[in-house]
């Protein structure tokens, strides 16, 4: 069995969802320390003058605050400056004429009118929507439900063993700097490195050229039901480097 893991992301990009789809079980690392200026509460979308960040404001907490503890700052709820109202208006303005906006508009609007108190519940809800819309059926497990021990590679090994996984699928980001593949190998877990090839597709504002690494909504609203095949093709053409070696 293949297991992959990552911190929860807001409006995750396609490479994140590619990893979810490629694993047999995906672990959402919700009990790690929150990282400011990361993707847990923000993502880029393509507007008429290029990519812009869409962010969820958070209450400032302690430096060691976990992702699952982060609370959303809903100050000014009901005003036109509230983050949900601004985000929804941005999506309507810049994606309202996308070919498939109307197909998903009801569910999207629900995200931005429903009251959210914790960032994690918002991120998990959006991930569930993405999985449903893109036909990703892999089960999701929250790390906080596994009572994990250790740090870094020891922690990864712990959830691999608890989930009876023999293969750990990892990206080539921050984990490449600390992952002890020998430790995993000695415990009977093979490491495989994800190599995601970002697909191209028709986007709004074509005069700006194609912009990659956006939130998945860009693909969904432009490609509709065809988005799942585009993501699947990217997954199928991804080259996974040999075990234990990041390419």
N, C-alpha and C positions, 0 to 999 in steps of 0.2 A: 504494500500500500504506500502511496505517495502522500506526504503531508507538506504543506506550505504554510507560511505564517507572515503576518505583517500587522503593523499598527493600523487602526481604523483610519480611513480617509474620508474627507468630505468630497462628494461628487468625484469619486475615484477616476483616475485616468485609465486608458485602455490596457497598459501594461500590468496594472494592478489586477484588473479583471481577467486578463490572460493567465495570470498566476493562479487565481481562484479556479478558473476552468481547467487548468492543467493538473490540479491536485485531486486526490480522492477525498481529502479532508482539508479544510482551510481553517487555520487558527487565527482568530482576531486577537491581537496582543493588546487587550484593553487595560491591563494592569501595569503597563510600563509607565515610566515617568513621562509626563506631557512635555513635548518639545515645542517651544515657541518658534514661530516663523517656519513651520513645517506644513504638512498637508492635512493635519487632523481637522483643521477648521477653515481651510481655504483652498481654492482651486481656480485655475484660469479658464475663461471662456472667450470666444472670439467675438469682439464687437466691431463696429463699423470703422474703427481706427486702429484695430489690432487687438491682441490678447490683453485682457484685464483680469485682475483678481476679484473673485467674489468671496467674501469672508463672513464668518460667523463671529460676532463679538463675544468675548468671554470675560467672566469675572476674574480679576487677578487673584491668584492663590499663592500658596507657598511654593518654593522652588522644587520641592520633592513631590508635588501633587501629581497623582496618577491621572491618566487619560479618563478612566471611568469616573473620576471624581469631578471633572471639569464641568462647571455650570455656565450656561449661556446667559449673557447679559441682555435681558429683555427690557432695559430702560427705554422709556418712550414708546411702549407698545401702543399701537393704534395711530401713531403719528406717521406722516409720510416719510419720516427719516428712519423709521424702524427698519432693521436689517432685512426682515422677511418681506416687507412691502417693497423696499428698494430692490431686492433681488428678483422678486416676481416681476416687477415693472421692467427691469433690465432684460429678463428673459423674453417677455412679451415684445418689447421694443426691438430686440436684435434677433430673436428667433421666431417671432410670431408669424413671419412669412416663410419660414423653413418648410420644406415639403411635407413634413410629418408632425408639425407642432400640434395640430388639433387632435391627433390620435392620442397624445400623451398629456394634453393640457389639463384635463380634469385631475389626474393623479398628481401631476406636478403642482398644481395650484393648492391641492390639499396639503402638500409638504409645507407650503409657505403661508398657510393660514392656521395650521394646527399649532398649538402651543407646545414648545419644547423647553424643558428645563435643563437637561444634561446633554452635552455634546455627543456622548456615546449613543444615546437613544436615537438622535437624529442621524448620525453616521450609519448606524446599523439599519435603520429604516430605509435610507437611501440605497444601501448595499443590497437589501432585500428587493427593492424595486428594480435595481439594475439586473439582478439575477433573474427575476421574473421576465423582464422585458427582453433580455438577451438569451434566455433559455439555458442559463447556467444552473445545474441541479446539484452541484457538489454541496455537501453539508457544511455548515459553519459551526465552529465551536469557539466559545469565549475562553481565553486563557485564564480568566479569573475563576472559572468553574473547575479548573484542573488542579488547583492547589500546588502550583509549580514550585520547585526548589532550585536554588543555585542562580547563577547569572550567566549571561552570554551563552557559550556553547553548552555548558552544563544544563542550562534551562531548556535549550532546544532539545537536548538529548532526553530530558525528563518528559517533555510532551510527546516526543517520538515514541518513547517506551510506553507511556500511558495510553497512547492511541494505537499501539502495535504497528507502527509505521517502519518500513525497512528502507525507505528512500526519503530524503529531505530535499525538497526543491527550494532553492534560494535565489534571490536576485543578486546582481553584482554591485549593489550599493554599499552601504555601511557595513553589512555583515561580512563582506570580503576581507575587511581589515582585522576582524577578530575571530572569525570562525575557525575552530580547530577541527579540521576534517579528519585528522588522525584519531582524535578522541571518538568521533562518531563512528569511524570505520572499526575501531577496536570493539565498539559496542554493537556492531552488526548493522549500522545505518550508513547507507551510501549517500553521498552528497551529489546532487545534480544542479547545474547552474542554468538559470533561465537566460535566454538570449532573445529578447522580444524585438521583432521587426515591425515597426509602426506602420499600419496600412495607410494608404491615401484614399480619399473619397471626395465627392463633390461637397463643397462647403459654401456657406453664405459668404458674401463679400469676396468673390473670386479675384478681384483686382489686387487684393492684398497677398495673393499666393496662398499656398496651403500652409496651415499652422498645425503642428503636431503637439502632442503632450498636453492636450486640453482635457477638461472633464468629459466623461463618457457621453454626457448629454449632447455634445456637439455631433458625435457620430449618430446617436439615436434620432435626434430631431431632423438631421439631414438625410438619413438613410432608412429610417423606419424599420419595418420587419426585416429588411435586408441587413441591418446592422449585425445581427447574430452571425450571419454567414461571413461577413467581413472580418469580424473578430475571430471566428473559428478558423478562417483561412490564415490569419496572422499567427494563430496558435499552432496550426499544422506546419507552417513554414519556419517557425522558430527553430533555431539550431541549439540544442542542448549540448554544452561542452562535456568533455569526458569527466567522469566522476572525480571530485576532489580538486578540480582545477578551474578557476574562473578564466574565461576567454576574453 
